[in-house]
Amino acid sequence: MVDDYELGAQAVALALSFAGHEAQFAYGGEEAVRRLAFWIPDMAVLDINMPSPDGFELAATLRGSVATRDVYIIAHTSMDEDEVRAKAGLNDFDAYCQKGAGAAPLMDLISRAQSGG
């Protein structure tokens, strides 16, 4: 989970951990990039509106690296899905989840992604 809002990042990572996932959080894109030196996730949940690199830039960085190009990337943002899709690269995000609806929609999305659905 990458978010510049510390409590939000911690809460999502904690919910994922309680659901049985190995989860880490980073406060913003710069910290996330630093963490990639020692941990490559299977899935990344990215806030969009962060200081540089924002979620769009971070997704493009993940897609541009051999080590992380296959990471499943979820845009987790308060932005409208159409706006995210319009601004993102063609394949930068695999899924979208609206912030503010609690943990259930994100957890359902992750479960569907892991089961191939």
Backbone bond lengths (Angstrom), bond angles and torsions (degrees), N, CA, C in turn:
res aa  C-N    CA-C-N  psi(-1)  N-CA   C-N-CA  omega(-1)  CA-C   N-CA-C  phi
1 M - - - 1.453 - - 1.510 108.40 -
2 V 1.318 115.59 127.61 1.456 120.94 177.79 1.521 108.27 -122.51
3 D 1.323 115.50 121.47 1.457 121.83 179.83 1.520 107.73 -156.09
4 D 1.317 117.98 142.93 1.456 120.15 177.00 1.523 111.58 -82.60
5 Y 1.326 117.86 -7.58 1.456 122.57 173.83 1.530 106.90 -92.00
6 E 1.328 116.19 105.66 1.466 121.28 -170.58 1.524 113.41 -57.19
7 L 1.313 117.38 -47.10 1.465 119.48 -178.37 1.521 111.87 -63.74
8 G 1.323 116.66 -37.01 1.462 120.13 177.62 1.518 111.91 -64.95
9 A 1.339 116.22 -43.84 1.463 120.43 178.49 1.523 110.91 -61.97
10 Q 1.322 115.85 -44.42 1.469 120.18 179.69 1.523 111.39 -64.25
11 A 1.322 116.95 -42.56 1.466 120.94 -177.48 1.526 111.44 -63.92
12 V 1.320 117.19 -44.34 1.465 119.86 179.79 1.523 110.35 -66.09
13 A 1.331 117.31 -44.23 1.470 120.01 178.93 1.527 110.92 -62.26
14 L 1.317 117.49 -39.45 1.460 121.04 178.48 1.527 110.98 -65.15
15 A 1.331 117.09 -43.31 1.468 120.47 178.04 1.523 110.67 -61.74
16 L 1.320 116.90 -41.64 1.463 120.39 177.62 1.526 111.22 -63.84
17 S 1.327 116.56 -41.00 1.474 120.43 178.36 1.522 110.93 -63.01
18 F 1.335 117.08 -43.89 1.467 121.00 178.59 1.526 111.37 -62.29
19 A 1.331 116.68 -28.17 1.466 121.25 178.93 1.526 111.93 -84.47
20 G 1.333 117.06 2.57 1.453 120.37 174.75 1.519 115.57 97.14
21 H 1.324 117.49 9.66 1.457 121.26 -179.92 1.528 110.36 -96.03
22 E 1.314 116.61 146.12 1.457 119.98 169.96 1.519 105.93 -77.87
23 A 1.319 116.89 115.48 1.461 120.31 -174.04 1.519 110.83 -130.99
24 Q 1.309 114.88 140.46 1.453 122.84 172.17 1.510 107.54 -128.30
25 F 1.325 116.00 161.94 1.455 119.58 176.72 1.514 109.09 -130.82
26 A 1.309 114.03 154.09 1.459 121.89 176.48 1.518 107.71 -133.79
27 Y 1.331 115.36 140.57 1.460 121.23 178.04 1.520 108.67 -90.84
28 G 1.295 116.21 84.09 1.452 121.63 176.96 1.511 113.57 98.49
29 G 1.332 114.24 166.91 1.452 122.11 -174.96 1.518 114.56 -64.71
30 E 1.333 117.31 -38.56 1.469 119.31 -179.24 1.520 111.45 -62.27
31 E 1.333 116.60 -45.48 1.463 119.61 178.35 1.526 110.87 -64.11
32 A 1.313 117.46 -38.41 1.462 120.90 178.80 1.519 110.94 -61.31
33 V 1.321 117.09 -44.27 1.464 120.64 179.04 1.527 110.15 -62.29
34 R 1.322 117.73 -41.62 1.480 120.57 177.84 1.531 111.25 -61.61
35 R 1.309 117.98 -39.96 1.472 121.87 -178.87 1.528 112.53 -66.20
36 L 1.328 117.08 -26.09 1.466 120.25 -179.60 1.530 112.05 -63.52
37 A 1.304 117.48 -16.29 1.468 121.07 177.88 1.527 111.40 -68.24
38 F 1.348 116.96 -23.97 1.468 118.82 -177.77 1.522 114.77 -130.26
39 W 1.334 118.37 -1.11 1.465 120.20 178.79 1.522 109.42 -152.78
40 I 1.327 116.71 121.43 1.459 122.45 177.13 1.536 107.17 -109.51
41 P 1.311 117.34 115.19 1.465 119.38 -179.49 1.527 111.52 -79.55
42 D 1.320 116.01 161.28 1.463 121.71 171.23 1.524 110.08 -80.68
43 M 1.344 114.40 -26.80 1.450 121.26 -175.48 1.520 108.59 -141.93
44 A 1.330 116.96 143.97 1.462 121.76 177.49 1.525 109.17 -127.89
45 V 1.318 115.28 130.70 1.459 122.02 176.85 1.527 105.75 -108.43
46 L 1.338 116.07 113.58 1.457 120.85 -171.88 1.520 112.61 -116.70
47 D 1.330 115.21 127.74 1.455 120.02 165.81 1.528 106.24 -69.53
48 I 1.308 117.60 155.09 1.466 120.73 -179.67 1.524 111.01 -97.70
49 N 1.314 116.87 -49.22 1.460 121.80 -173.52 1.522 111.15 -85.30
50 M 1.329 114.88 83.99 1.471 122.60 177.84 1.521 107.35 -132.05
51 P 1.348 115.95 161.19 1.465 117.80 171.13 1.528 109.89 -60.33
52 S 1.293 116.56 159.50 1.465 122.08 -176.06 1.527 112.16 -57.49
53 P 1.314 117.13 134.11 1.451 126.32 -3.11 1.531 111.03 -76.59
54 D 1.324 114.91 133.16 1.461 119.08 176.97 1.531 108.79 -77.75
55 G 1.313 116.82 -177.03 1.460 120.14 -177.84 1.513 114.40 -61.98
56 F 1.333 116.82 -34.32 1.467 120.14 177.69 1.530 110.16 -65.47
57 E 1.342 115.89 -46.80 1.464 120.59 -179.42 1.523 111.24 -65.41
58 L 1.340 116.15 -40.13 1.460 120.00 179.77 1.531 110.88 -65.68
59 A 1.323 117.86 -41.76 1.472 120.92 177.71 1.526 110.28 -61.34
60 A 1.327 116.89 -42.85 1.468 120.58 178.93 1.528 110.57 -64.28
61 T 1.324 117.30 -37.51 1.472 121.11 176.83 1.524 110.32 -63.33
62 L 1.324 116.74 -45.30 1.468 120.33 178.85 1.526 110.81 -60.87
63 R 1.316 117.02 -44.47 1.464 120.87 -179.44 1.528 111.87 -67.45
64 G 1.330 117.35 -27.15 1.455 121.00 -176.86 1.508 115.49 -84.49
65 S 1.325 117.46 -5.25 1.458 121.65 -178.98 1.527 110.36 -105.60
66 V 1.311 116.50 136.95 1.465 120.90 178.45 1.532 110.16 -59.05
67 A 1.327 117.13 -38.34 1.461 121.17 -176.43 1.522 113.36 -68.98
68 T 1.330 117.68 -26.60 1.469 120.33 -173.71 1.524 114.52 -124.31
69 R 1.302 118.29 5.97 1.468 118.87 -174.85 1.522 113.54 -65.53
70 D 1.339 118.77 -20.97 1.459 121.22 -179.74 1.528 113.51 -99.85
71 V 1.325 117.63 5.95 1.460 121.13 176.82 1.533 108.21 -63.58
72 Y 1.312 117.23 135.21 1.463 122.60 176.43 1.524 107.02 -77.26
73 I 1.326 117.46 119.95 1.463 121.26 -172.95 1.519 110.62 -113.02
74 I 1.336 114.78 125.81 1.460 122.10 178.19 1.526 108.73 -110.62
75 A 1.321 116.54 125.55 1.465 121.69 170.58 1.525 106.99 -80.13
76 H 1.327 116.76 117.28 1.466 122.82 -178.86 1.525 106.31 -118.14
77 T 1.326 116.08 98.82 1.457 119.87 -166.62 1.514 111.74 -151.04
78 S 1.318 115.33 162.82 1.462 120.63 173.55 1.526 111.05 -86.13
79 M 1.331 116.75 -7.70 1.464 120.70 177.78 1.533 110.41 -68.31
80 D 1.307 116.29 152.17 1.455 122.06 176.08 1.527 109.70 -67.05
81 E 1.324 117.28 143.07 1.463 121.13 -177.97 1.526 112.44 -58.27
82 D 1.320 117.94 -40.99 1.465 120.31 179.69 1.526 111.41 -61.60
83 E 1.331 116.17 -38.62 1.467 120.63 178.33 1.526 110.99 -65.79
84 V 1.321 116.94 -41.37 1.467 120.83 177.87 1.517 110.00 -63.59
85 R 1.311 116.96 -47.38 1.472 121.12 -179.06 1.540 111.27 -62.28
86 A 1.342 116.87 -36.87 1.461 120.61 -179.27 1.530 112.15 -68.95
87 K 1.325 116.77 -33.51 1.463 120.70 -176.43 1.522 113.69 -92.38
88 A 1.320 117.22 -21.10 1.467 121.15 -176.98 1.524 110.52 -82.06
89 G 1.319 114.26 157.10 1.460 119.03 171.82 1.512 109.39 -64.14
90 L 1.299 117.04 162.30 1.458 123.11 -174.09 1.527 112.33 -51.94
91 N 1.321 117.55 -43.12 1.470 120.72 -175.61 1.520 113.50 -119.74
92 D 1.324 118.20 20.28 1.463 119.53 -175.17 1.527 113.38 -68.49
93 F 1.332 117.91 -35.76 1.462 121.26 -178.90 1.524 109.92 -118.13
94 D 1.324 115.09 138.97 1.460 120.63 176.14 1.517 111.57 -89.45
95 A 1.342 116.26 -25.39 1.455 120.28 -176.19 1.523 109.77 -155.52
96 Y 1.318 114.60 166.54 1.459 122.92 -178.67 1.520 108.21 -133.13
97 C 1.342 115.94 140.12 1.462 120.74 175.19 1.526 108.63 -140.66
98 Q 1.308 116.34 126.81 1.462 122.25 -179.39 1.529 110.05 -74.75
99 K 1.333 116.67 129.99 1.466 121.51 173.81 1.519 109.86 -71.86
100 G 1.320 115.53 155.59 1.452 120.60 172.80 1.511 114.83 99.60
101 A 1.314 117.79 -3.57 1.467 120.67 -178.45 1.524 111.70 -103.95
102 G 1.322 117.49 13.81 1.457 120.73 -177.25 1.523 110.91 85.06
103 A 1.321 115.49 -175.90 1.463 121.19 -174.79 1.531 113.48 -81.33
104 A 1.312 118.17 -22.86 1.469 120.88 -172.50 1.530 113.77 -57.78
105 P 1.331 120.58 -47.62 1.471 118.60 -179.52 1.529 113.18 -61.38
106 L 1.329 117.14 -39.67 1.459 120.21 178.60 1.526 110.54 -66.90
107 M 1.318 117.13 -43.43 1.465 120.34 179.42 1.523 111.37 -63.79
108 D 1.323 116.99 -39.77 1.473 120.61 177.13 1.524 110.56 -63.63
109 L 1.320 116.88 -43.32 1.461 121.36 178.66 1.526 111.26 -61.10
110 I 1.315 116.81 -43.52 1.474 121.11 179.08 1.520 110.20 -64.61
111 S 1.319 117.21 -43.32 1.475 120.22 178.64 1.514 111.85 -61.22
112 R 1.330 116.58 -43.02 1.482 120.13 178.29 1.528 110.50 -64.67
113 A 1.310 117.40 -40.68 1.472 120.83 -179.60 1.537 110.59 -63.98
114 Q 1.316 116.36 -40.95 1.463 119.74 -179.10 1.512 112.46 -70.67
115 S 1.328 116.77 -27.86 1.463 119.39 -179.92 1.520 111.82 -89.84
116 G 1.334 115.53 1.94 1.460 119.63 177.54 1.513 113.75 84.59
117 G 1.324 117.24 10.39 1.464 119.92 -177.63 1.430 110.89 -106.89
